[in-house]
Structure formats: C-alpha cells, structure tokens
C-alpha cells in the first residue's frame, strides 16, 4: 500500500470515527430499552419471538433455523411463515458462538449493526472510487437516516441491507471502466457477492434489487466494446456468482437439512414473490375484490385446492397463475392499480424534510441524462460520478417498482433514502468539480491571453 493510499484510508477512518461512531454507540446502548420486555412480554412482531426461540434450539442441538419441539427439529419456516431467514440465521450463529440465548435487545443491536455496516460499507466504496465529497455527504447526512431509530422487527435493518446490495453493481461497473485497480476491483466485487448473499438472506426483495442491477450491469458491459472472450467470460462468471448469492436462503436451508435429521418442511423459507404480486393488486380498490391480506391469499388458494398448505411451493404456483390470470382478464385494470400506487409514492416525500419521491427521481434522471449526453463526466474528471449515479437512480427506480407491485408505504419506501443521499452527494460533487474546472479553465485562458499580449 502506497503512502497516499494509506493516508486516504486513514482520513476515511477518521471521518467514520467523527461522524458515525457516536450515533452508532448511542443507538447501540439505547437498545437496552427493550430489555424490560425480555421476560414479561414478547415482541409485537411474531417472527421475532420465533427467532429467539431458534437460538434455544441452536444452543441445545447446534442447529440453525430450527425449533426444538417434543424432541424433534422443526424447520423455522413451519412456524415463521413467509419470513426471510437472515435474522434468525445470524442470531443462531451468534448464540452458538457466545453460548447464550438471544434476547430482544440483541435483535435491536443486530439491526443497528446491519445499518451501520451498510452506511460504512457504501461510503467506503465511494471513498475507494475517489468520490470523496459524495462519501462525506453520505457520512454527514447518513447517521440520522441509518442510525436515528431502531426496533425489533426486520424492517429497521432494511436501509442497511439495501446499501450492502449496491456494492456489487457499483464495483462491477467501476472495475470494468478502470476506476478501481485490478486487485481492489476484485476485492470489492468479491465483497459485493458476499454482501448480496447476506442481504438476500435478510430481505429477499432487497436482494432481488441488487441482483437485477448486477445482472443488468454485467449484461450491459458484456455487450460493450471491446467484446473479448476473456472479458465476456469474466462477466458471465460474476453474473453466475450473483445468481448463487441471490439463492443464499436455499443454500443455507439445504445445508441445514443435509446436516441434521429434520422434520420435512412444507413451506418455503422466504416471502415468495408471487404471493406479494397477487395480493399487491389489493392495496387499491379493484374489480376483483382482492385484498392485501395474507388470510385472503390463503382463502383464495384453498378455494382452488382445499388441501393446499399456505406458503408451500404449490401455494406460490397457484398465486402465479392467479396473478397472470388477472393480467389476461383485464390488463387495463392492473395498470390502473399500478399507476395509482406509483402516483401515491411519487407525491410522497421519503426524506424529511425533502421533496416528494417523484421529484427526486426526476432530478436524478435529468441530471444523469444531461451530464451523460453532454459528456460532462469526463470533462470535469468525475467519471466515477456516472457509475455511482446510474446505480443510485437504478435503485430509486426499483423502489418505485416495488411500491407499485406491493405496498406503497413509508415503511417499505424509507430505505430508498440511502440512494437519495448518494444522489445528493453526487450532484454536490458534480457542481463542485464543474466550478473548479471552470475556474481552472478561466485561469488558463487569462494566462494565455497575458502571454500573447
């Protein structure tokens, strides 16, 4: 490591210590407020209580994602229905390592750690790309969004989770454009694959965003010149690794079932996309009477097959058929539902104080389009800004798509603020570099004029 590189990273550590450590430490200590609940009442999020119960089983039998009932190992998915396995898996590993049962404060601490890791990891990649002002904006404004609150449900970790998902697509494009060295690029891409797997375990929909953008990035780069066999093969390998990372929940469950004598699982250990898509049509009043309600999904599926198990593979196949049938029955009605949800989110701020979501997305698209069309990124020496902004705008667009497909609520839209802050940082740095370039050009012109006279 050269001295300048060492000094740069020393500066980054100093920024994290000054801007992030105190909010993190304060929130990490504040989780003790949940301690009084540990023995007298459960969490108000049902799955959280089951996560804690799995840590008992982890201590007794050394197994993860399982409940010990009457001497048998029961898969967690049979009790925590349609729940992503990430929190339970991490809590199980932690309990086995320290030798004690997890409690509600431990869940809140885990959420705080995930959010802090997302903030520092994303800022670290921006710093590695030498987008220093963008990274500083994120570190200055980020703690209030990442570490300003916490709770014991999985939702409190989502802003950190989606930030981890951004590492792979940014690193992939940056490495291909020569903005990261070969060694640094390989390290960040490897980290991105691992972080995508972790994020998918915690929240499948967030992992899907990271996977989609990584796949689009790899495909787009493979179609660009020069299209050498080695380059295309390397991108194909990264795409395959991203797919494997997105399947992390499947691998973790398969490893558990292979290692332990488990009661067979009837339900999948994920949310299931088709369930959300079909019920998502019910968030707006519709001609079919669909309701955004798990019990409604169960009722509809059992009308088709009374023996169907809720959230089983067959259940999700039924949901796919029902969802596609609504498109075939009346595509205009489906598009109306999606349009109403899009308008609702577009006119609602996610960052307070801040403009409506739609204004943020429009600013990002206009700035990205204009700066790219006019070739300004290269002219002001900020090519990394293009890479960062195109991924940030991509995530903002995917949050709009998520709200259209599922539920356009503040709870699920709030994690987009990670990319609202990144977008703000890019624009601030773009303006600063443009002004600096204009000032330098002006000095050169004056100097040339003076010498000429």
C-alpha positions as CSV (number, residue, x, y, z in Angstrom):
1,X,0.0,0.0,0.0
2,X,1.5,3.3,-1.0
3,X,1.6,6.2,1.4
4,X,-1.0,8.3,-0.3
5,X,-3.4,5.3,-0.3
6,X,-2.7,4.7,3.4
7,X,-3.3,8.4,4.2
8,X,-6.6,8.4,2.2
9,X,-7.9,5.4,4.2
10,X,-6.7,7.0,7.4
11,X,-8.8,10.0,6.5
12,X,-11.8,7.8,5.9
13,X,-11.4,6.1,9.2
14,X,-11.2,9.5,10.9
15,X,-14.4,10.6,9.1
16,X,-16.2,7.4,10.3
17,X,-14.9,8.0,13.8
18,X,-16.1,11.6,13.9
19,X,-19.4,11.3,12.0
20,X,-20.7,7.8,12.6
21,X,-19.2,6.3,15.8
22,X,-21.1,8.5,18.3
23,X,-24.6,8.0,16.7
24,X,-23.9,4.2,16.4
25,X,-22.7,3.9,20.0
26,X,-25.6,5.9,21.3
27,X,-28.1,3.8,19.4
28,X,-26.3,0.5,20.3
29,X,-26.6,1.4,24.0
30,X,-30.2,2.6,23.7
31,X,-31.4,-0.8,22.7
32,X,-31.4,-1.7,26.4
33,X,-34.9,-0.1,26.4
34,X,-36.1,-3.4,25.0
35,X,-34.7,-5.3,28.0
36,X,-37.7,-4.8,30.1
37,X,-39.7,-6.7,27.6
38,X,-37.5,-9.8,27.5
39,X,-39.1,-11.6,30.4
40,X,-42.6,-10.1,30.7
41,X,-43.9,-9.8,27.2
42,X,-42.9,-10.8,23.6
43,X,-42.1,-8.6,20.7
44,X,-45.1,-7.3,18.8
45,X,-43.6,-8.9,15.6
46,X,-44.4,-12.6,15.8
47,X,-41.4,-13.8,13.8
48,X,-39.0,-12.0,16.2
49,X,-40.2,-14.2,19.0
50,X,-39.6,-17.3,16.9
51,X,-36.1,-16.1,16.0
52,X,-35.3,-16.0,19.7
53,X,-36.8,-19.5,20.2
54,X,-34.5,-20.8,17.5
55,X,-31.5,-19.7,19.5
56,X,-32.5,-22.0,22.3
57,X,-32.5,-24.9,19.8
58,X,-29.2,-23.7,18.4
59,X,-27.7,-23.9,21.9
60,X,-29.2,-27.4,22.6
61,X,-28.5,-29.1,19.3
62,X,-26.1,-26.8,17.3
63,X,-28.7,-26.4,14.5
64,X,-29.8,-23.2,12.7
65,X,-33.2,-22.1,11.6
66,X,-35.0,-24.8,13.6
67,X,-37.2,-25.1,16.7
68,X,-36.9,-27.9,19.2
69,X,-40.4,-29.3,19.8
70,X,-41.0,-32.6,21.7
71,X,-37.6,-33.8,20.9
72,X,-37.9,-33.1,17.2
73,X,-36.3,-30.5,15.0
74,X,-39.0,-28.4,13.3
75,X,-38.0,-26.1,10.4
76,X,-38.5,-22.4,11.4
77,X,-40.4,-21.9,8.1
78,X,-43.2,-24.1,9.5
79,X,-43.8,-21.5,12.3
80,X,-42.5,-18.2,11.0
81,X,-44.5,-18.4,7.8
82,X,-43.2,-16.4,4.7
83,X,-40.3,-15.0,6.8
84,X,-36.9,-14.4,5.4
85,X,-34.3,-16.4,7.3
86,X,-31.5,-13.9,7.7
87,X,-32.1,-12.5,11.2
88,X,-32.8,-15.9,12.7
89,X,-29.7,-17.4,11.0
90,X,-27.4,-14.6,12.3
91,X,-28.9,-14.8,15.8
92,X,-28.4,-18.6,15.8
93,X,-24.8,-18.3,14.8
94,X,-24.2,-15.6,17.4
95,X,-25.9,-17.6,20.2
96,X,-23.8,-20.7,19.4
97,X,-20.6,-18.6,19.4
98,X,-21.3,-16.9,22.8
99,X,-23.2,-19.7,24.5
100,X,-26.4,-17.8,25.5
101,X,-29.9,-17.3,24.2
102,X,-30.6,-14.1,22.2
103,X,-32.9,-11.5,23.6
104,X,-34.9,-8.6,22.2
105,X,-32.0,-6.1,22.8
106,X,-29.8,-8.5,20.8
107,X,-32.3,-8.2,17.9
108,X,-32.2,-4.4,18.1
109,X,-28.4,-4.5,18.2
110,X,-28.3,-6.7,15.1
111,X,-30.5,-4.2,13.2
112,X,-28.2,-1.4,14.3
113,X,-25.1,-3.3,13.3
114,X,-26.6,-4.0,9.8
115,X,-27.5,-0.4,9.3
116,X,-24.1,0.8,10.4
117,X,-22.4,-1.8,8.2
118,X,-24.4,-0.6,5.2
119,X,-23.6,3.0,5.8
120,X,-19.8,2.5,6.3
121,X,-19.6,-0.1,3.5
122,X,-21.3,2.1,0.9
123,X,-19.3,5.2,2.0
124,X,-16.1,3.1,1.9
125,X,-16.7,2.1,-1.7
126,X,-17.4,5.7,-2.7
127,X,-14.2,6.7,-1.0
128,X,-12.3,3.9,-2.8
129,X,-13.6,5.4,-6.1
130,X,-12.2,8.8,-5.0
131,X,-15.7,10.3,-4.9
132,X,-14.6,12.0,-1.7
133,X,-17.3,14.7,-1.4
134,X,-20.0,12.2,-2.2
135,X,-18.8,9.9,0.6
136,X,-18.6,12.8,3.0
137,X,-22.1,13.9,2.2
138,X,-23.3,10.3,2.9
139,X,-21.3,10.1,6.2
140,X,-22.6,13.6,7.4
141,X,-26.3,13.1,6.5
142,X,-26.4,9.3,6.8
143,X,-26.4,8.7,10.5
144,X,-29.8,10.3,11.0
145,X,-31.3,8.0,8.4
146,X,-29.4,4.8,9.2
147,X,-29.0,5.2,13.0
148,X,-31.7,7.6,14.0
149,X,-34.1,4.9,15.1
150,X,-34.3,1.1,15.6
151,X,-36.7,-1.7,16.6
152,X,-37.0,-5.4,16.9
153,X,-38.7,-6.2,13.6
154,X,-36.7,-6.8,10.4
155,X,-37.8,-3.6,8.8
156,X,-35.4,-1.5,10.9
157,X,-32.5,-3.0,9.1
158,X,-33.6,-2.5,5.5
159,X,-31.7,0.7,4.8
160,X,-28.5,-1.0,5.7
161,X,-29.4,-4.1,3.8
162,X,-30.2,-2.3,0.5
163,X,-26.9,-0.3,0.9
164,X,-25.0,-3.6,1.0
165,X,-26.8,-4.6,-2.2
166,X,-25.3,-1.6,-4.0
167,X,-21.7,-2.7,-3.5
168,X,-21.6,-5.3,-6.3
169,X,-23.2,-3.3,-9.2
170,X,-21.1,-0.2,-8.4
171,X,-17.8,-2.2,-8.0
172,X,-18.6,-4.2,-11.2
173,X,-19.0,-1.2,-13.4
174,X,-16.2,0.8,-11.8
175,X,-13.7,-2.1,-12.2
176,X,-14.7,-2.5,-15.9
177,X,-14.2,1.2,-16.5
178,X,-10.8,1.2,-14.8
179,X,-11.8,3.2,-11.8
180,X,-10.6,0.5,-9.5
181,X,-7.3,-1.3,-9.7
182,X,-7.3,-5.0,-10.6
183,X,-6.7,-6.1,-7.0
184,X,-9.0,-3.5,-5.5
185,X,-11.7,-4.3,-8.0
186,X,-11.5,-8.0,-7.4
187,X,-11.7,-7.4,-3.6
188,X,-14.8,-5.1,-3.9
189,X,-16.6,-7.5,-6.3
190,X,-15.9,-10.4,-4.0
191,X,-17.2,-8.4,-1.1
192,X,-20.2,-7.4,-3.1
193,X,-21.1,-11.0,-3.9
194,X,-20.9,-12.0,-0.2
195,X,-22.9,-8.9,0.9
196,X,-25.6,-9.6,-1.7
197,X,-26.0,-13.1,-0.3
198,X,-26.2,-11.7,3.2
199,X,-28.7,-9.1,2.1
200,X,-30.9,-11.6,0.3
201,X,-31.0,-13.8,3.5
202,X,-32.3,-10.8,5.4
203,X,-34.7,-9.5,2.9
204,X,-35.4,-11.3,-0.4
205,X,-36.9,-8.2,-2.1
206,X,-33.8,-6.1,-1.4
207,X,-31.6,-8.9,-2.6
208,X,-33.7,-9.0,-5.8
209,X,-32.9,-5.3,-6.4
210,X,-29.2,-5.9,-6.1
211,X,-29.3,-9.0,-8.2
212,X,-31.2,-7.3,-11.0
213,X,-28.9,-4.3,-11.2
214,X,-25.8,-6.5,-11.0
215,X,-27.2,-8.7,-13.8
216,X,-28.1,-5.6,-15.9
217,X,-24.6,-4.2,-15.3
218,X,-22.8,-7.4,-16.3
219,X,-25.0,-7.8,-19.4
220,X,-24.6,-4.2,-20.5
221,X,-20.8,-4.4,-20.0
222,X,-20.6,-7.7,-21.9
223,X,-22.3,-6.1,-24.9
224,X,-20.0,-3.1,-24.9
225,X,-16.7,-2.9,-26.8
226,X,-14.1,-4.4,-26.6
227,X,-16.0,-7.7,-26.6
228,X,-13.2,-10.1,-25.9
229,X,-13.9,-13.7,-24.9
230,X,-12.0,-13.3,-21.6
231,X,-13.9,-10.2,-20.7
232,X,-17.3,-11.7,-21.5
233,X,-16.4,-14.9,-19.7
234,X,-15.4,-13.0,-16.6
235,X,-18.7,-11.0,-16.6
236,X,-20.6,-14.3,-17.1
237,X,-18.9,-15.8,-14.0
238,X,-19.8,-12.7,-11.9
239,X,-23.4,-13.0,-13.1
240,X,-23.4,-16.6,-12.1
241,X,-22.0,-15.8,-8.7
242,X,-24.6,-13.1,-8.3
243,X,-27.3,-15.7,-9.0
244,X,-25.8,-18.0,-6.5
245,X,-25.7,-15.2,-3.9
246,X,-29.4,-14.4,-4.6
247,X,-30.1,-18.1,-3.9
248,X,-28.4,-17.9,-0.4
249,X,-31.6,-18.8,1.5
250,X,-31.9,-22.0,-0.5
251,X,-28.3,-23.0,0.2
252,X,-28.5,-22.3,3.9
253,X,-31.7,-24.4,4.3
254,X,-30.2,-27.2,2.1
255,X,-27.1,-27.3,4.3
256,X,-29.2,-27.5,7.5
257,X,-31.3,-30.3,6.1
258,X,-28.2,-32.2,5.0
259,X,-26.5,-31.8,8.3
260,X,-29.4,-32.6,10.7
261,X,-32.3,-35.1,10.9
262,X,-35.1,-32.6,10.3
263,X,-38.9,-32.8,10.0
264,X,-39.6,-32.2,6.3
265,X,-40.5,-28.6,5.6
266,X,-43.8,-28.0,3.8
267,X,-43.2,-24.2,3.4
268,X,-40.5,-22.1,1.8
269,X,-38.2,-20.1,3.9
270,X,-38.8,-16.8,2.0
271,X,-41.5,-14.2,1.4
272,X,-42.4,-15.6,-2.1
273,X,-42.7,-13.1,-4.9
274,X,-46.0,-14.4,-6.4
275,X,-47.8,-14.0,-3.1
276,X,-46.8,-10.3,-2.9
277,X,-47.6,-9.6,-6.5
278,X,-51.1,-11.0,-6.3
279,X,-52.1,-9.5,-3.0
280,X,-50.4,-6.3,-4.1
281,X,-53.3,-5.8,-6.5
282,X,-55.5,-5.5,-3.4
283,X,-53.8,-2.4,-2.0
284,X,-56.1,-0.3,-4.3
285,X,-59.9,-0.9,-4.6
286,X,-60.3,-3.2,-7.6
287,X,-62.9,-5.0,-9.7
288,X,-61.9,-8.5,-8.4
289,X,-62.2,-7.7,-4.7
290,X,-58.6,-8.7,-4.0
291,X,-57.4,-7.6,-0.5
292,X,-53.8,-7.0,0.7
293,X,-54.2,-9.6,3.4
294,X,-52.4,-12.9,4.0
295,X,-55.6,-14.6,5.1
296,X,-57.3,-13.6,1.8
297,X,-54.5,-15.3,-0.1
298,X,-55.0,-18.4,2.0
299,X,-58.7,-18.4,1.4
300,X,-58.4,-17.9,-2.4
301,X,-55.8,-20.7,-2.7
302,X,-58.0,-23.1,-0.6
303,X,-60.9,-22.4,-2.9
304,X,-58.8,-23.8,-5.7
305,X,-57.3,-26.7,-3.6
306,X,-58.7,-27.2,-0.1
307,X,-55.7,-29.3,0.9
308,X,-53.1,-26.7,-0.1
309,X,-50.6,-25.6,2.5
310,X,-50.2,-21.9,2.9
311,X,-46.8,-20.7,1.6
312,X,-45.9,-24.1,0.2
313,X,-44.3,-24.3,-3.2
314,X,-47.7,-25.3,-4.6
315,X,-49.3,-22.3,-3.0
316,X,-46.9,-19.9,-4.7
317,X,-47.5,-21.6,-8.0
318,X,-51.2,-21.0,-7.6
319,X,-50.5,-17.4,-6.8
320,X,-48.5,-17.1,-10.0
321,X,-51.4,-18.5,-12.0
322,X,-53.9,-16.1,-10.3
323,X,-51.7,-13.1,-10.9
324,X,-51.1,-13.8,-14.5
325,X,-54.8,-14.5,-15.0
326,X,-55.6,-11.0,-13.8
327,X,-53.3,-9.6,-16.4
328,X,-55.1,-11.7,-19.1
329,X,-58.5,-10.8,-17.7
330,X,-58.1,-7.0,-17.7
331,X,-54.6,-5.5,-18.2
332,X,-56.0,-2.0,-18.1
333,X,-57.3,-2.6,-14.6
334,X,-54.0,-3.9,-13.5
335,X,-52.2,-0.9,-15.0
336,X,-54.6,1.4,-13.3
337,X,-53.8,-0.1,-9.9
338,X,-50.1,0.2,-10.5
339,X,-50.5,3.8,-11.8
340,X,-52.4,4.8,-8.7
341,X,-49.8,3.3,-6.4
342,X,-47.0,5.0,-8.4
343,X,-48.7,8.4,-8.2
344,X,-49.1,7.9,-4.4
345,X,-45.4,7.2,-3.8
346,X,-44.3,9.9,-6.4
347,X,-46.2,12.6,-4.5
348,X,-45.0,11.5,-1.0
349,X,-41.6,12.5,0.5
350,X,-39.5,9.7,1.8
351,X,-36.8,12.1,3.3
352,X,-38.0,14.6,5.8
353,X,-37.6,17.5,5.2
354,X,-37.3,16.8,1.5
355,X,-39.1,16.9,-1.9
356,X,-41.6,14.2,-3.0
357,X,-40.2,11.0,-4.2
358,X,-41.1,11.7,-7.8
359,X,-39.2,15.0,-7.8
360,X,-36.1,13.2,-6.5
361,X,-36.3,10.6,-9.2
362,X,-36.9,13.2,-11.9
363,X,-33.9,15.2,-10.8
364,X,-31.7,12.1,-10.9
365,X,-32.9,11.1,-14.4
366,X,-32.5,14.7,-15.8
367,X,-29.0,15.1,-14.3
368,X,-27.8,11.7,-15.3
369,X,-29.2,12.1,-18.8
370,X,-27.9,15.7,-19.4
371,X,-24.4,15.1,-17.9
372,X,-24.0,11.9,-20.0
373,X,-25.3,13.3,-23.2
374,X,-23.0,16.3,-23.0
375,X,-20.0,14.3,-22.0
376,X,-19.6,16.3,-18.8
377,X,-18.5,13.4,-16.5
378,X,-15.2,13.1,-18.4
379,X,-14.7,16.8,-19.0
380,X,-14.8,17.6,-15.2
381,X,-12.8,14.5,-14.2
382,X,-15.7,12.8,-12.4
383,X,-16.4,9.5,-14.4
384,X,-16.9,7.7,-11.1
385,X,-19.9,10.0,-10.6
386,X,-21.6,8.4,-13.6
387,X,-21.1,4.9,-12.2
388,X,-22.4,5.9,-8.7
389,X,-25.4,7.9,-10.1
390,X,-26.6,5.3,-12.6
391,X,-26.7,2.7,-9.8
392,X,-28.4,5.1,-7.3
393,X,-31.0,6.1,-9.9
394,X,-31.5,2.4,-10.7
395,X,-32.2,1.6,-7.1
396,X,-34.6,4.6,-6.8
397,X,-36.5,3.3,-9.8
398,X,-36.6,-0.2,-8.4
399,X,-38.1,1.2,-5.2
400,X,-40.8,2.7,-7.3
401,X,-41.4,-0.6,-9.0
402,X,-41.5,-2.4,-5.6
403,X,-44.1,0.1,-4.3
404,X,-46.2,-0.4,-7.5
405,X,-46.0,-4.2,-7.1
406,X,-46.6,-4.4,-3.4
407,X,-47.4,-1.7,-0.8
408,X,-46.5,2.0,-1.3
409,X,-46.0,2.7,2.3
410,X,-43.3,4.8,4.1
411,X,-42.0,1.7,6.0
412,X,-41.1,-0.1,2.8
413,X,-40.0,3.0,0.8
414,X,-37.9,4.6,3.5
415,X,-34.7,2.6,2.7
416,X,-34.5,4.4,-0.6
417,X,-33.2,7.4,1.3
418,X,-29.8,5.7,1.2
419,X,-29.7,6.5,-2.5
420,X,-31.4,9.9,-2.2
421,X,-28.4,10.9,-0.1
422,X,-26.0,9.3,-2.5
423,X,-27.6,11.1,-5.4
424,X,-27.4,14.4,-3.4
425,X,-23.7,13.8,-2.8
426,X,-23.0,13.1,-6.5
427,X,-24.8,16.3,-7.6
428,X,-22.9,18.4,-4.9
429,X,-19.6,16.9,-6.0
430,X,-20.5,17.3,-9.7
431,X,-21.2,21.0,-9.2
432,X,-18.0,21.5,-7.1
433,X,-15.9,19.8,-9.7
434,X,-17.6,21.7,-12.5
435,X,-16.9,25.0,-10.8
436,X,-13.3,24.0,-10.1
437,X,-12.8,23.0,-13.8
438,X,-14.4,26.3,-15.0
439,X,-12.2,28.3,-12.6
440,X,-9.1,26.4,-13.8
441,X,-10.0,26.9,-17.5
442,X,-10.6,30.6,-16.8
443,X,-7.1,31.0,-15.3
444,X,-5.5,29.2,-18.2
445,X,-7.3,31.4,-20.7
446,X,-6.2,34.6,-18.8
447,X,-2.7,33.3,-18.6
448,X,-2.7,32.5,-22.4
449,X,-4.1,36.0,-23.2
450,X,-1.4,37.6,-21.0
451,X,1.4,35.7,-22.6
452,X,0.0,36.5,-26.1
453,X,0.0,40.2,-25.4
